[in-house]
Amino acid sequence: MAKVTSISSLGWAHYTLYEALPRMAARGFTRVEIASFSSYCFHFNFGSPTPLELKKMLDDLGLAPVALNYSIGVTRAWVPQDAERFVSETSRKIEQLPQVGIPMVTMNFSNRNDRDDQEMQLTNMVKAYDRVAEIAKTHGVRMLLEVPHLYDVAYGPEQVYWIFDHINSDNIGALADCSHWGIIGYDVDEFFSRLGERLWHVHLRDSRGPDTGDRMQDLELTPGAGTVDFGRFGRAMDAAGYKGDVSLEFEYRDMTLDDIEREYDVGIKHLVACGWEFPSSVLEKMPDAAT
């Protein structure tokens, strides 16, 4: 069965990275993903920690970064100024990643909408992605698109296929998040097959709700609390021969640190019951019932 290899700082979204990283290490993980957004979870924006401070923190805890999940906020693919802002702001962040040793970055552009110019928007997205990906390439960083994403223009597999059929850069890969798959319900075997070697990263968490553009879904649930078939998703990954990192991307806000730890115990236990493998160092930190 597929194996979880890393953990995201998004589980501690309302705490600092100084609080999150030691807890991530204490759970037995040695590979970590950093999350940092414009409106919350300010783990690695521009300020504290600086790139060199973050590198020292990771080194001191024996942690290896696998990716940065980064967002500059709301963007609109039909607005030229937004595309320029996306390229400028994301490029500025990419320049910092080699100092930390972060090899990949997730940067999605343009929010979902019901305008009648969807193909034009996809075209503008591809142009922006190609520009950023080539800048990232000069810094030795690979670019990830989290697709499909319920809140983005690429909210279904057909839009994702269109994007990958039209991009020029070989420095762009896909991040598949099973919480979005659980709601959208696309054929995951076909999706992984169509992506092929473009599938570079995977997120795990639970979800439930309608496949709509009104943000009425629950996309931040602990595994076992929603409707995602984690066994099915893992078997599809195995069938596709996926060998990359898989991050626990649990997400908690307004929750005590102790409650967060209990949620991780519950979620990991559920994933183990679904057949997922974990590093022995992680299972050793779990209550006896989970192992």
C-alpha positions as CSV (number, residue, x, y, z in Angstrom):
1,M,0.0,0.0,0.0
2,A,1.1,3.6,-0.5
3,K,3.1,5.2,2.2
4,V,2.8,8.6,4.0
5,T,6.3,10.2,4.1
6,S,5.8,13.7,5.4
7,I,3.7,16.1,7.4
8,S,2.5,19.6,6.6
9,S,2.7,22.6,9.0
10,L,-0.9,23.5,8.0
11,G,-2.1,21.3,10.9
12,W,-0.8,24.2,13.2
13,A,-2.3,26.9,11.0
14,H,-2.9,29.4,13.8
15,Y,0.4,28.8,15.5
16,T,3.9,29.9,14.5
17,L,6.4,27.7,12.8
18,Y,8.5,27.9,15.9
19,E,5.7,26.0,17.7
20,A,4.7,23.7,14.8
21,L,8.1,22.3,13.7
22,P,9.1,20.8,17.1
23,R,5.7,19.1,17.3
24,M,6.0,17.8,13.7
25,A,9.4,16.3,14.6
26,A,8.1,14.9,17.9
27,R,5.5,12.9,15.9
28,G,8.4,11.0,14.4
29,F,8.5,12.6,10.9
30,T,11.8,13.6,9.3
31,R,10.3,15.1,6.1
32,V,8.1,18.1,6.3
33,E,6.0,20.5,4.1
34,I,5.7,24.1,5.0
35,A,2.4,26.0,4.4
36,S,2.2,29.8,4.1
37,F,-0.7,31.9,2.8
38,S,-1.7,35.5,2.5
39,S,-4.7,35.5,4.9
40,Y,-3.7,32.9,7.6
41,C,-1.0,30.3,8.4
42,F,1.9,32.8,8.0
43,H,4.6,30.2,8.4
44,F,7.0,31.4,5.8
45,N,5.9,34.7,4.3
46,F,8.3,37.6,4.3
47,G,9.5,38.2,7.9
48,S,10.1,35.7,10.7
49,P,11.6,33.2,10.1
50,T,14.0,34.3,7.5
51,P,15.2,31.7,5.0
52,L,18.4,31.2,7.0
53,E,16.5,31.0,10.3
54,L,14.2,28.4,8.9
55,K,17.1,26.4,7.6
56,K,18.7,26.4,11.0
57,M,15.4,25.3,12.6
58,L,15.0,22.4,10.2
59,D,18.6,21.3,10.6
60,D,18.5,21.5,14.4
61,L,15.3,19.3,14.4
62,G,16.7,16.9,11.8
63,L,13.9,17.8,9.3
64,A,14.2,17.8,5.5
65,P,11.8,20.1,3.6
66,V,9.9,18.5,0.7
67,A,7.8,21.5,-0.5
68,L,6.3,24.9,0.2
69,N,2.6,25.3,-0.2
70,Y,2.3,29.1,-0.9
71,S,-0.5,31.5,-1.8
72,I,-0.5,35.2,-2.6
73,G,-4.3,35.4,-2.1
74,V,-7.2,36.0,-4.5
75,T,-6.2,36.3,-8.2
76,R,-8.2,36.6,-11.4
77,A,-7.0,35.1,-14.6
78,W,-9.0,37.6,-16.7
79,V,-7.2,40.6,-15.1
80,P,-3.7,41.2,-16.7
81,Q,-2.5,43.0,-13.6
82,D,-3.2,40.0,-11.4
83,A,-1.1,37.8,-13.7
84,E,1.8,40.2,-13.4
85,R,1.4,40.3,-9.6
86,F,1.3,36.5,-9.5
87,V,4.5,36.3,-11.5
88,S,6.3,39.0,-9.5
89,E,5.3,37.9,-6.0
90,T,5.8,34.2,-6.5
91,S,9.1,34.7,-8.1
92,R,10.2,36.8,-5.1
93,K,9.4,33.9,-2.8
94,I,11.0,31.3,-5.1
95,E,14.3,33.2,-4.9
96,Q,14.4,32.3,-1.1
97,L,13.8,28.6,-1.4
98,P,17.4,27.4,-2.3
99,Q,18.6,29.1,0.9
100,V,16.3,26.7,2.8
101,G,16.7,23.7,0.6
102,I,13.1,23.5,-0.4
103,P,12.9,21.7,-3.7
104,M,9.2,22.2,-4.8
105,V,6.6,25.0,-4.4
106,T,2.8,24.9,-4.9
107,M,1.5,28.1,-6.5
108,N,-2.0,28.1,-8.0
109,F,-3.3,31.1,-10.0
110,S,-6.9,32.3,-10.4
111,N,-10.0,31.7,-8.4
112,R,-13.0,29.7,-9.7
113,N,-15.8,31.8,-11.3
114,D,-18.8,31.4,-13.6
115,R,-17.6,33.8,-16.3
116,D,-18.1,32.8,-19.9
117,D,-14.4,33.1,-20.9
118,Q,-13.1,30.0,-19.2
119,E,-10.7,29.0,-22.0
120,M,-9.2,32.5,-22.1
121,Q,-8.7,32.2,-18.4
122,L,-7.0,28.8,-18.8
123,T,-4.8,30.3,-21.5
124,N,-3.7,33.1,-19.2
125,M,-3.1,30.7,-16.4
126,V,-0.8,28.6,-18.6
127,K,1.2,31.6,-19.7
128,A,1.7,32.7,-16.1
129,Y,2.6,29.2,-15.0
130,D,5.2,28.8,-17.8
131,R,6.8,32.1,-16.8
132,V,7.0,31.3,-13.1
133,A,8.1,27.7,-13.8
134,E,11.1,28.9,-15.9
135,I,12.1,31.3,-13.2
136,A,11.9,28.5,-10.6
137,K,14.0,26.3,-12.9
138,T,16.9,28.8,-12.7
139,H,16.8,28.4,-8.9
140,G,16.6,24.6,-9.0
141,V,13.0,24.6,-7.8
142,R,10.2,22.6,-9.2
143,M,6.7,24.1,-9.5
144,L,3.5,22.3,-8.4
145,L,-0.1,22.9,-9.3
146,E,-2.7,21.5,-6.8
147,V,-5.2,20.1,-9.3
148,P,-8.1,19.8,-9.6
149,H,-8.9,22.3,-6.9
150,L,-12.5,23.2,-6.0
151,Y,-11.7,26.8,-5.5
152,D,-9.7,27.4,-8.7
153,V,-10.5,27.7,-12.4
154,A,-9.0,24.2,-12.8
155,Y,-11.8,22.7,-10.7
156,G,-12.2,19.5,-12.7
157,P,-10.0,16.9,-14.5
158,E,-10.9,18.3,-18.0
159,Q,-9.5,21.7,-17.1
160,V,-6.4,20.0,-15.7
161,Y,-5.8,18.0,-18.8
162,W,-6.2,21.2,-20.9
163,I,-3.5,22.9,-18.8
164,F,-1.0,20.1,-19.1
165,D,-1.7,19.7,-22.8
166,H,-0.8,23.4,-23.3
167,I,2.0,24.2,-20.9
168,N,5.5,24.4,-22.4
169,S,7.7,24.1,-19.3
170,D,8.9,20.7,-18.2
171,N,9.3,22.2,-14.7
172,I,5.6,22.0,-13.8
173,G,4.0,19.0,-12.1
174,A,0.8,18.1,-10.4
175,L,-0.1,17.8,-6.7
176,A,-3.2,15.6,-6.1
177,D,-5.2,16.3,-3.0
178,C,-7.6,13.5,-2.0
179,S,-9.9,15.9,-0.1
180,H,-10.8,17.5,-3.5
181,W,-11.0,14.1,-5.2
182,G,-13.4,12.9,-2.5
183,I,-15.9,15.6,-3.4
184,I,-15.3,16.0,-7.2
185,G,-15.4,12.2,-7.7
186,Y,-13.3,12.0,-10.8
187,D,-11.9,8.7,-12.1
188,V,-8.7,8.7,-10.1
189,D,-7.1,5.8,-12.1
190,E,-7.7,7.7,-15.3
191,F,-6.4,10.9,-13.8
192,F,-3.2,9.4,-12.5
193,S,-2.7,7.7,-15.9
194,R,-3.2,10.9,-17.8
195,L,-0.8,12.8,-15.6
196,G,1.8,10.1,-15.8
197,E,5.2,11.4,-14.8
198,R,3.7,14.9,-14.1
199,L,2.3,13.6,-10.7
200,W,4.9,14.9,-8.3
201,H,3.2,15.2,-4.9
202,V,0.2,14.1,-2.9
203,H,-1.8,15.5,0.0
204,L,-4.0,13.5,2.4
205,R,-7.0,14.7,4.4
206,D,-10.7,14.1,4.5
207,S,-13.7,16.1,3.2
208,R,-17.4,16.0,2.5
209,G,-19.9,18.2,0.7
210,P,-21.2,19.2,-2.7
211,D,-19.1,19.7,-5.8
212,T,-20.0,23.4,-6.2
213,G,-18.2,26.7,-6.5
214,D,-19.7,28.3,-3.4
215,R,-17.1,27.0,-0.9
216,M,-19.8,25.1,1.0
217,Q,-17.7,22.0,1.3
218,D,-15.8,20.7,4.4
219,L,-12.3,20.5,3.1
220,E,-10.4,20.4,6.4
221,L,-11.5,17.2,8.1
222,T,-9.5,14.6,9.9
223,P,-9.4,11.3,8.1
224,G,-12.4,9.3,9.2
225,A,-14.6,12.3,9.7
226,G,-15.6,12.7,6.0
227,T,-16.4,10.6,3.0
228,V,-13.0,10.1,1.3
229,D,-12.2,6.5,0.4
230,F,-8.5,6.5,1.4
231,G,-8.1,2.8,0.6
232,R,-9.3,3.4,-3.0
233,F,-7.1,6.5,-3.4
234,G,-4.0,4.6,-2.1
235,R,-4.6,1.6,-4.4
236,A,-4.8,4.0,-7.4
237,M,-1.5,5.5,-6.4
238,D,0.0,2.0,-6.2
239,A,-1.4,1.1,-9.6
240,A,0.1,4.3,-11.0
241,G,3.5,3.4,-9.6
242,Y,3.7,6.6,-7.6
243,K,7.0,6.9,-5.7
244,G,7.0,10.6,-4.5
245,D,6.2,12.1,-1.2
246,V,2.8,12.0,0.4
247,S,2.1,14.7,3.0
248,L,-0.5,14.6,5.8
249,E,-2.1,17.9,5.1
250,F,-4.5,18.0,8.1
251,E,-5.7,21.6,8.8
252,Y,-6.8,22.9,12.1
253,R,-7.8,26.4,13.2
254,D,-8.9,27.8,16.6
255,M,-7.9,24.5,18.3
256,T,-5.6,23.9,21.3
257,L,-2.3,22.2,20.8
258,D,-3.4,19.2,22.8
259,D,-6.6,18.8,20.7
260,I,-4.5,19.0,17.5
261,E,-2.4,16.1,18.8
262,R,-5.5,14.1,19.5
263,E,-6.8,14.8,16.0
264,Y,-3.5,13.5,14.5
265,D,-3.7,10.3,16.6
266,V,-7.3,9.7,15.3
267,G,-6.4,10.5,11.6
268,I,-3.3,8.4,11.5
269,K,-5.1,5.5,13.1
270,H,-7.8,5.7,10.5
271,L,-5.3,5.8,7.6
272,V,-3.5,2.8,9.0
273,A,-6.8,0.9,9.2
274,C,-7.3,1.8,5.5
275,G,-4.0,0.2,4.7
276,W,-1.7,3.1,4.5
277,E,1.9,2.7,5.6
278,F,3.9,5.1,7.8
279,P,7.5,5.3,8.8
280,S,8.2,3.2,11.9
281,S,9.4,6.3,13.7
282,V,5.9,7.7,13.4
283,L,4.0,4.6,14.5
284,E,6.3,4.3,17.5
285,K,4.9,7.7,18.7
286,M,1.3,6.6,18.4
287,P,-0.9,5.1,21.1
288,D,-0.7,1.3,21.2
289,A,-4.2,0.9,19.6
290,A,-3.0,2.6,16.4
291,T,-0.1,0.3,15.7
